[in-house]
């Protein structure tokens, strides 16, 4: 949450600086054009203003490149961390499902003497539970992929 507020603050600051720069350029240009100067002096002043604007634009572009690069790196690192967490959780859930399946098979073998109907019912329930868990894992993985994609699309 704090990353988003920092990003918003950075964007507001950047927008303010760009607006200030453009306002300064427009104001300076207007002042130059309305000031009572000779043509040569006016051209010299306009050329000087254009050079300053070019320098400021280069500075802003450089700052924007650095900020964008830092933001992209942060998003990449966070995405990698998130993907690793999802993979770890997926492995844990699959392991639990395998253990549950093994337990169910063991229980099924134990219950065969007690009755085929009970064993079949337990096995069916375990298979349904396993499918449900696998479907849940797929949904979680898909949602995380969509979240990562939407975060990268926003940047």
Protein Blocks (a to p, Z undefined) as FASTA:
>chain_A
ZZmmmmmmmmmmmmmmmmmmmmmmmmmmmmmmmpccdfklmmmmmmmmmmmmmmmmmmmm
mmmmmmmmmmmmmmmmmmmmmmmmmmmmmmmmmmmmmmmmmmmmmmmmmmmmnomklmmm
mmmmmmmmmmmmmmmmmmmmmmmmmmmmmmmmmZZ
